[in-house]
Amino acid sequence: MATKLGEWAVNYLPEEGGRYTGKLAVTDEQVAFRSLYESSNKTIVKAIFLDVGSFAAAGGHSVYRYSNDDEARVELPVTEIAGVKANKKGLMKQAVLTMQGGEEFVFDYGMLSVKKIVAAIESVLNG
C-alpha cells in the first residue's frame, strides 16, 4: 500500500491551456491530481483529457491524464518522473514536474509556497 506524504489544493495548468482546481496527492508510488471542478472552458478541458492517445504514443509512457463524466485525473508514476522544480510566474508559485519523456506538468499553488510540495516529491525521487 502506498504511503501518502501530503495533499494540497492546487490548480493544474495543462500545456494546452485551461485550469483545473483539485487535490494533488504525493505518495511513495505516484503524484496524483484529482479535479474537484474545472475552472476554465469545458470544451478545451474535455479535449485535453480525452486526447490520451498522444501520451501513449509519446515515448511509450503510461497514460498520465484521463477523464470520465465526474472528474479528471493526472497520475504520474514516480518511476517516470525525471525531476521537479519550484517556479514563480508573477506572484504565483508553481511546482513543475518533468517526466522522462520531457513532458511537463504544472501545478499552481497561488501565492503560497510550493517548498513542501517540491520537497515531498524530491523525497520519493531520491528514495
TIMI-2910 file (N, C-alpha, C, CB; in pm, 1 decimal, decimal comma, always signed):
<rs>
+----------+----------+----------+----------+----------+----------+----------+----------+----------+----------+----------+----------+------+
!      n_x !      n_y !      n_z !     ca_x !     ca_y !     ca_z !      c_x !      c_y !      c_z !     cb_x !     cb_y !     cb_z ! resn !
+----------+----------+----------+----------+----------+----------+----------+----------+----------+----------+----------+----------+------+
!    +83,4 !   -118,7 !     +0,0 !     +0,0 !     +0,0 !     +0,0 !    +87,9 !   +125,1 !     +0,0 !    -94,9 !     -0,3 !   +121,6 !  Met !
!    +46,8 !   +223,3 !    -75,4 !   +124,4 !   +347,1 !    -89,3 !   +119,3 !   +430,1 !    +38,2 !    +72,6 !   +429,8 !   -207,5 !  Ala !
!   +229,6 !   +495,6 !    +68,0 !   +237,7 !   +585,1 !   +182,6 !   +216,4 !   +728,2 !   +134,9 !   +374,2 !   +570,5 !   +255,6 !  Thr !
!   +114,4 !   +795,3 !   +189,9 !    +84,6 !   +933,1 !   +149,4 !   +176,8 !  +1029,1 !   +223,2 !    -64,2 !   +968,3 !   +177,3 !  Lys !
!   +242,6 !  +1116,6 !   +145,9 !   +336,2 !  +1213,3 !   +203,9 !   +275,8 !  +1351,9 !   +216,2 !   +461,7 !  +1220,3 !   +120,6 !  Leu !
!   +164,5 !  +1376,0 !   +150,3 !    +99,7 !  +1505,9 !   +159,8 !     -8,7 !  +1522,9 !    +55,6 !   +201,3 !  +1615,8 !   +146,0 !  Gly !
!    -96,3 !  +1618,6 !    +82,3 !   -203,4 !  +1651,2 !    -11,8 !   -229,1 !  +1801,3 !     -5,1 !   -333,9 !  +1570,4 !    +20,0 !  Glu !
!   -245,3 !  +1863,8 !   -122,3 !   -262,7 !  +2007,4 !   -131,1 !   -372,6 !  +2041,7 !   -231,3 !   -131,1 !  +2074,9 !   -170,4 !  Trp !
!   -445,6 !  +2149,7 !   -205,8 !   -544,1 !  +2201,7 !   -301,3 !   -469,5 !  +2295,3 !   -396,2 !   -663,8 !  +2276,5 !   -227,9 !  Ala !
!   -464,1 !  +2258,0 !   -524,4 !   -386,8 !  +2332,7 !   -623,6 !   -466,0 !  +2345,3 !   -752,8 !   -251,2 !  +2264,5 !   -650,4 !  Val !
!   -408,6 !  +2415,1 !   -847,6 !   -461,4 !  +2422,0 !   -983,7 !   -364,0 !  +2351,2 !  -1076,6 !   -484,0 !  +2570,0 !  -1028,7 !  Asn !
!   -417,1 !  +2264,7 !  -1161,3 !   -336,8 !  +2200,1 !  -1264,5 !   -352,8 !  +2282,3 !  -1391,1 !   -379,7 !  +2050,2 !  -1287,1 !  Tyr !
!   -239,3 !  +2320,8 !  -1451,3 !   -238,8 !  +2403,8 !  -1571,5 !   -185,4 !  +2322,0 !  -1689,0 !   -153,4 !  +2532,2 !  -1550,1 !  Leu !
!   -274,0 !  +2259,2 !  -1767,1 !   -226,9 !  +2180,8 !  -1882,1 !   -155,0 !  +2268,7 !  -1983,2 !   -344,2 !  +2109,4 !  -1949,7 !  Pro !
!    -58,5 !  +2210,3 !  -2053,1 !    +16,9 !  +2283,5 !  -2155,9 !    -74,3 !  +2346,3 !  -2259,6 !   +115,8 !  +2190,9 !  -2224,6 !  Glu !
!   -182,9 !  +2277,0 !  -2291,4 !   -273,0 !  +2320,7 !  -2397,2 !   -361,3 !  +2437,5 !  -2355,1 !   -359,2 !  +2205,8 !  -2441,0 !  Glu !
!   -353,6 !  +2476,9 !  -2229,0 !   -436,5 !  +2584,7 !  -2178,2 !   -543,8 !  +2529,6 !  -2085,9 !   -499,8 !  +2663,1 !  -2293,1 !  Gly !
!   -606,2 !  +2616,4 !  -2012,6 !   -710,2 !  +2576,0 !  -1918,4 !   -657,6 !  +2569,5 !  -1776,3 !   -767,9 !  +2441,4 !  -1958,0 !  Gly !
!   -747,0 !  +2535,1 !  -1686,8 !   -713,5 !  +2530,0 !  -1544,4 !   -809,8 !  +2434,1 !  -1475,9 !   -719,9 !  +2672,3 !  -1479,1 !  Arg !
!   -754,9 !  +2342,5 !  -1398,2 !   -834,3 !  +2251,6 !  -1316,0 !   -802,7 !  +2279,4 !  -1170,9 !   -806,3 !  +2102,6 !  -1351,7 !  Tyr !
!   -903,0 !  +2288,1 !  -1087,3 !   -883,3 !  +2302,6 !   -944,2 !   -910,0 !  +2167,1 !   -880,9 !   -975,9 !  +2413,8 !   -883,8 !  Thr !
!   -819,8 !  +2124,3 !   -792,1 !   -837,4 !  +1993,0 !   -730,4 !   -733,5 !  +1965,4 !   -625,0 !   -832,7 !  +1885,1 !   -834,8 !  Gly !
!   -715,7 !  +1836,5 !   -596,4 !   -622,5 !  +1791,5 !   -492,6 !   -502,7 !  +1721,8 !   -555,6 !   -693,1 !  +1696,9 !   -393,1 !  Lys !
!   -383,8 !  +1761,8 !   -513,1 !   -259,5 !  +1698,8 !   -553,9 !   -211,7 !  +1613,8 !   -436,6 !   -151,4 !  +1805,4 !   -596,4 !  Leu !
!   -197,5 !  +1484,2 !   -459,2 !   -152,1 !  +1393,4 !   -353,7 !    -18,1 !  +1333,3 !   -394,8 !   -257,4 !  +1281,1 !   -326,5 !  Ala !
!    +75,8 !  +1331,5 !   -301,0 !   +206,6 !  +1272,4 !   -325,0 !   +218,2 !  +1148,3 !   -237,3 !   +322,2 !  +1374,5 !   -295,4 !  Val !
!   +245,2 !  +1033,5 !   -302,2 !   +271,7 !   +909,2 !   -229,3 !   +409,7 !   +858,8 !   -271,4 !   +160,1 !   +800,7 !   -257,2 !  Thr !
!   +451,7 !   +751,2 !   -210,8 !   +581,4 !   +694,6 !   -248,1 !   +576,2 !   +623,6 !   -383,0 !   +628,8 !   +597,9 !   -141,1 !  Asp !
!   +457,3 !   +611,3 !   -443,9 !   +443,2 !   +544,7 !   -573,0 !   +406,9 !   +637,9 !   -688,3 !   +339,9 !   +438,6 !   -562,2 !  Glu !
!   +335,3 !   +747,8 !   -657,3 !   +291,5 !   +836,7 !   -764,5 !   +257,7 !   +975,7 !   -712,0 !   +170,9 !   +777,5 !   -835,9 !  Gln !
!   +252,0 !  +1068,3 !   -806,8 !   +198,1 !  +1201,4 !   -781,9 !    +66,4 !  +1203,1 !   -857,9 !   +297,7 !  +1319,0 !   -828,3 !  Val !
!    -43,0 !  +1225,0 !   -785,7 !   -174,8 !  +1216,4 !   -848,1 !   -254,4 !  +1343,5 !   -822,6 !   -251,6 !  +1094,2 !   -795,8 !  Ala !
!   -320,5 !  +1389,8 !   -926,4 !   -408,2 !  +1506,2 !   -916,8 !   -549,2 !  +1460,9 !   -951,2 !   -361,0 !  +1622,1 !  -1011,5 !  Phe !
!   -646,1 !  +1496,7 !   -868,3 !   -786,4 !  +1467,1 !   -893,3 !   -863,9 !  +1597,9 !   -893,2 !   -843,3 !  +1368,3 !   -787,2 !  Arg !
!   -932,2 !  +1625,6 !  -1001,5 !  -1003,9 !  +1752,2 !  -1011,1 !  -1124,8 !  +1753,0 !   -918,6 !  -1047,6 !  +1778,2 !  -1155,4 !  Ser !
!  -1149,7 !  +1867,9 !   -858,4 !  -1272,4 !  +1889,3 !   -782,5 !  -1374,8 !  +1954,8 !   -874,2 !  -1246,3 !  +1977,0 !   -655,8 !  Leu !
!  -1326,5 !  +2043,5 !   -959,5 !  -1408,1 !  +2105,7 !  -1063,2 !  -1315,6 !  +2171,5 !  -1162,1 !  -1508,4 !  +2208,4 !  -1003,8 !  Tyr !
!  -1367,5 !  +2195,4 !  -1280,8 !  -1285,3 !  +2264,5 !  -1379,2 !  -1316,7 !  +2412,3 !  -1371,3 !  -1309,5 !  +2209,7 !  -1522,9 !  Glu !
!  -1213,0 !  +2493,1 !  -1388,8 !  -1230,3 !  +2636,5 !  -1375,5 !  -1197,6 !  +2708,7 !  -1505,2 !  -1143,9 !  +2689,4 !  -1263,2 !  Ser !
!  -1217,8 !  +2639,5 !  -1617,5 !  -1195,7 !  +2702,6 !  -1746,7 !  -1298,8 !  +2650,2 !  -1845,1 !  -1051,7 !  +2676,5 !  -1798,0 !  Ser !
!  -1279,4 !  +2680,7 !  -1970,3 !  -1372,5 !  +2641,9 !  -2075,5 !  -1386,1 !  +2490,1 !  -2084,8 !  -1327,1 !  +2698,8 !  -2209,5 !  Asn !
!  -1510,4 !  +2438,8 !  -2070,9 !  -1533,3 !  +2293,9 !  -2070,8 !  -1491,5 !  +2227,7 !  -2201,0 !  -1678,9 !  +2264,6 !  -2044,4 !  Lys !
!  -1507,9 !  +2293,5 !  -2312,0 !  -1470,9 !  +2234,3 !  -2440,3 !  -1321,2 !  +2208,6 !  -2445,3 !  -1513,3 !  +2325,4 !  -2556,6 !  Thr !
!  -1242,4 !  +2307,1 !  -2402,1 !  -1096,0 !  +2290,6 !  -2400,4 !  -1058,5 !  +2177,1 !  -2306,0 !  -1025,2 !  +2422,8 !  -2357,2 !  Ile !
!  -1117,8 !  +2176,8 !  -2186,8 !  -1084,2 !  +2077,4 !  -2086,4 !  -1116,1 !  +1937,1 !  -2135,4 !  -1158,5 !  +2105,9 !  -1957,0 !  Val !
!  -1233,1 !  +1916,3 !  -2194,2 !  -1268,5 !  +1783,3 !  -2245,1 !  -1170,0 !  +1740,6 !  -2352,5 !  -1412,4 !  +1782,3 !  -2301,2 !  Lys !
!  -1131,5 !  +1831,9 !  -2440,9 !  -1038,2 !  +1798,6 !  -2548,0 !   -902,9 !  +1757,7 !  -2490,4 !  -1021,6 !  +1917,5 !  -2643,9 !  Ala !
!   -856,8 !  +1825,9 !  -2387,8 !   -727,7 !  +1795,4 !  -2326,7 !   -729,7 !  +1656,8 !  -2265,3 !   -691,9 !  +1899,9 !  -2220,5 !  Ile !
!   -832,9 !  +1625,3 !  -2189,7 !   -834,7 !  +1499,4 !  -2117,8 !   -880,9 !  +1382,1 !  -2201,9 !   -921,5 !  +1511,6 !  -1998,9 !  Phe !
!   -945,3 !  +1405,5 !  -2313,5 !   -985,0 !  +1295,2 !  -2399,7 !   -874,1 !  +1258,6 !  -2497,0 !  -1111,6 !  +1330,6 !  -2475,7 !  Leu !
!   -775,0 !  +1344,7 !  -2513,0 !   -665,8 !  +1319,7 !  -2605,5 !   -553,6 !  +1243,0 !  -2535,1 !   -612,8 !  +1452,2 !  -2663,9 !  Asp !
!   -586,9 !  +1126,4 !  -2481,2 !   -486,5 !  +1049,7 !  -2408,9 !   -396,4 !   +971,2 !  -2503,4 !   -553,4 !   +955,3 !  -2311,2 !  Val !
!   -437,3 !   +954,8 !  -2626,4 !   -354,9 !   +881,9 !  -2722,3 !   -220,1 !   +945,4 !  -2743,8 !   -425,5 !   +871,2 !  -2852,8 !  Gly !
!   -212,5 !  +1077,0 !  -2735,3 !    -85,1 !  +1145,3 !  -2757,7 !    +18,0 !  +1107,7 !  -2651,9 !   -105,7 !  +1296,4 !  -2758,5 !  Ser !
!    -26,5 !  +1078,8 !  -2530,3 !    +66,8 !  +1037,2 !  -2426,2 !   +110,9 !   +893,5 !  -2447,4 !     +3,5 !  +1053,0 !  -2288,1 !  Phe !
!    +17,6 !   +805,9 !  -2484,2 !    +53,0 !   +665,6 !  -2505,0 !   +152,0 !   +652,3 !  -2620,6 !    -73,3 !   +581,4 !  -2532,6 !  Ala !
!   +139,7 !   +738,8 !  -2720,5 !   +227,9 !   +733,4 !  -2837,0 !   +360,8 !   +802,9 !  -2811,6 !   +159,7 !   +796,1 !  -2957,0 !  Ala !
!   +369,0 !   +886,7 !  -2710,1 !   +489,9 !   +965,6 !  -2684,0 !   +582,9 !   +890,1 !  -2590,2 !   +453,7 !  +1103,1 !  -2624,1 !  Ala !
!   +673,5 !   +816,7 !  -2647,5 !   +776,3 !   +751,5 !  -2567,0 !   +730,6 !   +625,5 !  -2496,7 !   +827,0 !   +846,2 !  -2466,5 !  Gly !
!   +610,8 !   +576,2 !  -2523,8 !   +563,0 !   +453,0 !  -2462,5 !   +535,0 !   +463,6 !  -2314,4 !   +661,0 !   +346,0 !  -2484,7 !  Gly !
!   +513,9 !   +584,0 !  -2262,9 !   +485,5 !   +601,2 !  -2120,1 !   +342,7 !   +561,7 !  -2088,3 !   +510,6 !   +745,9 !  -2076,8 !  His !
!   +315,5 !   +547,7 !  -1961,2 !   +179,7 !   +523,9 !  -1915,7 !    +92,8 !   +641,6 !  -1956,3 !   +175,2 !   +502,0 !  -1762,7 !  Ser !
!    -37,0 !   +617,9 !  -1965,0 !   -128,9 !   +728,5 !  -1990,7 !   -138,1 !   +807,8 !  -1861,4 !   -271,3 !   +677,8 !  -2038,7 !  Val !
!   -102,0 !   +932,9 !  -1866,0 !    -97,2 !  +1015,1 !  -1746,1 !   -229,6 !  +1083,0 !  -1716,3 !    +10,3 !  +1118,5 !  -1759,4 !  Tyr !
!   -305,5 !  +1122,8 !  -1820,8 !   -426,9 !  +1200,6 !  -1798,0 !   -546,9 !  +1124,9 !  -1851,4 !   -416,8 !  +1339,3 !  -1864,2 !  Arg !
!   -653,6 !  +1127,2 !  -1775,6 !   -776,7 !  +1069,9 !  -1826,2 !   -895,1 !  +1133,7 !  -1755,3 !   -777,8 !   +917,1 !  -1807,9 !  Tyr !
!  -1011,9 !  +1112,6 !  -1811,3 !  -1130,9 !  +1178,4 !  -1760,8 !  -1250,1 !  +1086,3 !  -1775,1 !  -1155,8 !  +1310,6 !  -1834,0 !  Ser !
!  -1345,8 !  +1102,0 !  -1684,6 !  -1477,4 !  +1043,9 !  -1704,3 !  -1577,0 !  +1156,7 !  -1685,3 !  -1504,9 !   +923,8 !  -1605,6 !  Asn !
!  -1703,2 !  +1127,7 !  -1673,7 !  -1802,0 !  +1234,8 !  -1663,5 !  -1795,5 !  +1310,6 !  -1531,5 !  -1939,4 !  +1178,3 !  -1681,3 !  Asp !
!  -1733,1 !  +1250,3 !  -1429,7 !  -1732,8 !  +1311,1 !  -1296,7 !  -1606,7 !  +1388,5 !  -1262,8 !  -1752,9 !  +1206,1 !  -1195,0 !  Asp !
!  -1493,3 !  +1343,4 !  -1312,1 !  -1367,7 !  +1407,3 !  -1272,5 !  -1260,0 !  +1383,1 !  -1377,0 !  -1321,2 !  +1355,4 !  -1135,8 !  Glu !
!  -1155,7 !  +1461,9 !  -1365,7 !  -1036,2 !  +1443,5 !  -1448,4 !   -923,1 !  +1408,6 !  -1354,0 !  -1002,5 !  +1572,1 !  -1534,2 !  Ala !
!   -832,1 !  +1323,5 !  -1400,4 !   -720,6 !  +1279,7 !  -1316,6 !   -589,4 !  +1289,1 !  -1393,0 !   -743,1 !  +1136,0 !  -1267,2 !  Arg !
!   -485,3 !  +1314,4 !  -1318,0 !   -348,3 !  +1307,4 !  -1369,7 !   -274,7 !  +1215,4 !  -1273,6 !   -278,6 !  +1452,1 !  -1380,5 !  Val !
!   -214,8 !  +1109,1 !  -1326,3 !   -140,3 !  +1016,2 !  -1242,1 !     +0,2 !  +1000,4 !  -1298,8 !   -212,4 !   +878,3 !  -1232,8 !  Glu !
!    +97,8 !  +1039,4 !  -1220,2 !   +237,3 !  +1040,0 !  -1263,9 !   +316,8 !   +940,0 !  -1179,8 !   +298,6 !  +1183,0 !  -1252,7 !  Leu !
!   +351,4 !   +824,9 !  -1236,4 !   +429,2 !   +726,2 !  -1160,7 !   +566,7 !   +782,6 !  -1123,3 !   +445,5 !   +595,9 !  -1242,6 !  Pro !
!   +606,3 !   +762,6 !   -999,4 !   +734,9 !   +813,5 !   -950,6 !   +849,6 !   +763,9 !  -1038,2 !   +757,8 !   +771,0 !   -804,4 !  Val !
!   +840,3 !   +641,4 !  -1086,2 !   +948,3 !   +583,5 !  -1167,0 !   +966,4 !   +654,2 !  -1300,9 !   +921,3 !   +436,6 !  -1191,1 !  Thr !
!   +867,3 !   +733,8 !  -1344,1 !   +876,8 !   +803,9 !  -1472,1 !   +899,5 !   +954,4 !  -1457,6 !   +751,7 !   +780,1 !  -1551,6 !  Glu !
!   +911,6 !  +1002,9 !  -1333,5 !   +936,1 !  +1145,8 !  -1310,1 !  +1086,5 !  +1170,4 !  -1313,9 !   +875,3 !  +1192,7 !  -1173,0 !  Ile !
!  +1129,3 !  +1260,4 !  -1401,6 !  +1271,6 !  +1292,2 !  -1414,2 !  +1315,3 !  +1396,0 !  -1311,7 !  +1302,2 !  +1342,3 !  -1554,8 !  Ala !
!  +1224,2 !  +1488,7 !  -1277,0 !  +1261,1 !  +1592,4 !  -1181,8 !  +1144,0 !  +1682,0 !  -1147,2 !  +1374,4 !  +1675,3 !  -1236,4 !  Gly !
!  +1166,4 !  +1765,6 !  -1047,7 !  +1065,9 !  +1862,4 !  -1003,6 !  +1138,9 !  +1989,8 !   -964,7 !   +980,1 !  +1807,0 !   -883,8 !  Val !
!  +1075,0 !  +2102,4 !   -991,3 !  +1135,1 !  +2230,2 !   -952,4 !  +1025,7 !  +2327,9 !   -912,9 !  +1221,1 !  +2288,5 !  -1067,3 !  Lys !
!  +1064,5 !  +2424,5 !   -832,1 !   +974,9 !  +2533,7 !   -797,1 !   +990,1 !  +2641,2 !   -902,8 !  +1004,8 !  +2589,6 !   -654,3 !  Ala !
!   +878,3 !  +2702,2 !   -939,5 !   +878,4 !  +2806,1 !  -1041,4 !   +792,1 !  +2921,1 !   -991,4 !   +826,5 !  +2751,8 !  -1178,7 !  Asn !
!   +825,9 !  +3041,2 !  -1031,2 !   +747,3 !  +3158,4 !   -992,7 !   +707,4 !  +3230,8 !  -1119,7 !   +827,1 !  +3252,9 !   -896,2 !  Lys !
!   +579,2 !  +3254,5 !  -1135,6 !   +528,0 !  +3326,3 !  -1251,7 !   +447,7 !  +3443,6 !  -1198,0 !   +440,5 !  +3233,4 !  -1345,3 !  Lys !
!   +510,1 !  +3561,7 !  -1199,5 !   +447,5 !  +3676,4 !  -1133,4 !   +445,1 !  +3649,8 !   -983,8 !   +302,9 !  +3702,1 !  -1188,0 !  Gly !
!   +327,6 !  +3663,1 !   -922,6 !   +314,1 !  +3632,5 !   -780,3 !   +280,6 !  +3486,5 !   -755,8 !   +207,8 !  +3719,9 !   -718,2 !  Leu !
!   +249,6 !  +3414,1 !   -861,8 !   +205,9 !  +3275,7 !   -848,4 !   +324,8 !  +3180,3 !   -837,8 !   +117,9 !  +3236,6 !   -966,8 !  Met !
!   +312,0 !  +3084,6 !   -745,9 !   +417,3 !  +2985,3 !   -724,9 !   +369,9 !  +2851,1 !   -777,1 !   +456,0 !  +2975,2 !   -575,0 !  Lys !
!   +460,5 !  +2780,7 !   -844,3 !   +423,7 !  +2657,2 !   -911,3 !   +526,0 !  +2547,6 !   -885,0 !   +409,2 !  +2680,6 !  -1060,6 !  Gln !
!   +476,1 !  +2423,7 !   -882,1 !   +561,8 !  +2305,5 !   -882,1 !   +553,9 !  +2250,0 !  -1023,4 !   +517,5 !  +2197,9 !   -772,5 !  Ala !
!   +668,3 !  +2234,9 !  -1088,6 !   +672,9 !  +2186,0 !  -1226,2 !   +742,8 !  +2050,2 !  -1226,3 !   +746,8 !  +2287,6 !  -1320,7 !  Val !
!   +668,6 !  +1946,6 !  -1267,2 !   +723,5 !  +1811,7 !  -1277,2 !   +758,8 !  +1784,3 !  -1421,3 !   +623,9 !  +1705,9 !  -1223,9 !  Leu !
!   +877,0 !  +1729,6 !  -1443,2 !   +920,6 !  +1690,7 !  -1577,2 !   +931,4 !  +1539,4 !  -1580,8 !  +1057,0 !  +1757,8 !  -1615,3 !  Thr !
!   +868,6 !  +1480,3 !  -1682,3 !   +870,7 !  +1336,1 !  -1698,6 !   +994,1 !  +1296,7 !  -1779,9 !   +740,7 !  +1286,1 !  -1767,2 !  Met !
!  +1029,0 !  +1170,6 !  -1778,9 !  +1146,3 !  +1123,4 !  -1852,4 !  +1135,1 !  +1150,0 !  -2001,6 !  +1166,5 !   +975,4 !  -1828,5 !  Gln !
!  +1013,4 !  +1155,1 !  -2054,4 !   +993,9 !  +1182,7 !  -2196,2 !   +993,6 !  +1331,1 !  -2229,3 !   +865,6 !  +1121,6 !  -2241,9 !  Gly !
!  +1013,4 !  +1417,7 !  -2126,9 !  +1018,6 !  +1561,4 !  -2148,8 !   +887,6 !  +1634,3 !  -2123,8 !  +1062,2 !  +1587,6 !  -2286,6 !  Gly !
!   +777,8 !  +1562,0 !  -2102,5 !   +650,0 !  +1628,0 !  -2076,0 !   +656,8 !  +1702,2 !  -1942,8 !   +533,9 !  +1525,2 !  -2075,1 !  Glu !
!   +594,6 !  +1819,2 !  -1937,8 !   +590,8 !  +1895,9 !  -1812,9 !   +447,9 !  +1906,5 !  -1761,4 !   +650,7 !  +2036,6 !  -1833,3 !  Glu !
!   +435,3 !  +1898,3 !  -1629,9 !   +306,9 !  +1913,5 !  -1562,7 !   +321,5 !  +2025,1 !  -1460,7 !   +260,7 !  +1779,9 !  -1495,0 !  Phe !
!   +237,7 !  +2127,0 !  -1473,1 !   +247,4 !  +2245,9 !  -1388,3 !   +131,9 !  +2247,6 !  -1289,1 !   +247,6 !  +2375,2 !  -1473,8 !  Val !
!   +166,2 !  +2256,8 !  -1160,5 !    +68,3 !  +2265,6 !  -1053,5 !    +87,9 !  +2399,0 !   -983,1 !    +81,6 !  +2146,0 !   -953,7 !  Phe !
!    -12,7 !  +2484,6 !   -992,2 !     -6,6 !  +2620,9 !   -941,0 !    -65,3 !  +2624,4 !   -800,3 !    -82,1 !  +2718,8 !  -1034,8 !  Asp !
!     +7,2 !  +2683,3 !   -706,7 !    -36,8 !  +2690,4 !   -567,2 !    -69,9 !  +2834,3 !   -527,0 !    +71,4 !  +2633,2 !   -474,3 !  Tyr !
!    -96,3 !  +2917,3 !   -624,9 !   -129,7 !  +3056,6 !   -596,1 !    -10,2 !  +3129,2 !   -536,7 !   -249,3 !  +3064,9 !   -500,6 !  Gly !
!    -34,9 !  +3209,0 !   -435,1 !    +73,5 !  +3285,2 !   -374,3 !   +140,1 !  +3209,2 !   -259,5 !    +21,1 !  +3418,5 !   -324,2 !  Met !
!    +95,2 !  +3086,4 !   -233,6 !   +153,5 !  +3005,7 !   -126,5 !   +282,0 !  +2938,9 !   -173,5 !    +53,3 !  +2899,7 !    -77,9 !  Leu !
!   +370,5 !  +2912,3 !    -82,0 !   +498,7 !  +2849,9 !   -113,2 !   +479,3 !  +2704,2 !   -157,3 !   +592,4 !  +2856,6 !     +8,8 !  Ser !
!   +553,3 !  +2663,2 !   -259,0 !   +548,5 !  +2524,2 !   -307,0 !   +662,2 !  +2440,4 !   -248,3 !   +555,3 !  +2520,7 !   -460,6 !  Val !
!   +736,0 !  +2494,9 !   -152,9 !   +851,7 !  +2424,3 !    -97,4 !   +816,5 !  +2286,6 !    -43,2 !   +914,3 !  +2506,6 !    +12,1 !  Lys !
!   +704,5 !  +2273,7 !    +28,5 !   +666,6 !  +2144,3 !    +85,9 !   +625,8 !  +2045,1 !    -22,6 !   +552,2 !  +2162,0 !   +186,1 !  Lys !
!   +559,3 !  +2093,5 !   -127,0 !   +520,1 !  +2006,6 !   -237,6 !   +645,9 !  +1953,2 !   -307,4 !   +428,9 !  +2083,1 !   -338,7 !  Ile !
!   +736,1 !  +2044,2 !   -341,7 !   +860,8 !  +2006,6 !   -409,8 !   +942,2 !  +1912,7 !   -322,5 !   +943,9 !  +2131,7 !   -445,2 !  Val !
!   +951,8 !  +1941,1 !   -193,2 !  +1029,7 !  +1856,1 !   -102,6 !   +970,2 !  +1715,5 !    -93,1 !  +1036,5 !  +1919,7 !    +37,2 !  Ala !
!   +837,7 !  +1705,0 !    -88,7 !   +772,5 !  +1573,9 !    -82,2 !   +803,2 !  +1492,8 !   -207,6 !   +620,0 !  +1589,8 !    -64,8 !  Ala !
!   +795,0 !  +1557,3 !   -323,9 !   +821,6 !  +1486,7 !   -449,6 !   +970,3 !  +1449,4 !   -458,0 !   +780,1 !  +1574,4 !   -571,8 !  Ile !
!  +1058,0 !  +1541,6 !   -421,0 !  +1201,7 !  +1511,6 !   -422,6 !  +1234,7 !  +1395,2 !   -330,4 !  +1282,6 !  +1634,9 !   -381,6 !  Glu !
!  +1166,7 !  +1386,4 !   -216,5 !  +1195,9 !  +1278,8 !   -120,9 !  +1164,6 !  +1141,8 !   -180,4 !  +1115,7 !  +1299,1 !     +8,4 !  Ser !
!  +1059,3 !  +1130,2 !   -262,9 !  +1029,3 !   +999,8 !   -323,9 !  +1118,8 !   +973,9 !   -444,8 !   +881,1 !   +992,6 !   -365,7 !  Val !
!  +1163,6 !  +1080,4 !   -511,8 !  +1254,7 !  +1061,6 !   -625,0 !  +1392,1 !  +1017,2 !   -578,2 !  +1266,6 !  +1190,4 !   -706,0 !  Leu !
!  +1432,6 !  +1067,7 !   -462,1 !  +1565,2 !  +1034,6 !   -409,6 !  +1564,1 !   +909,3 !   -322,7 !  +1619,6 !  +1151,0 !   -329,7 !  Asn !
!  +1444,5 !   +850,0 !   -309,6 !  +1424,7 !   +722,0 !   -245,0 !  +1470,2 !   +707,5 !   -107,7 !  +1485,9 !   +624,2 !   -318,2 !  Gly !
+----------+----------+----------+----------+----------+----------+----------+----------+----------+----------+----------+----------+------+
</rs>
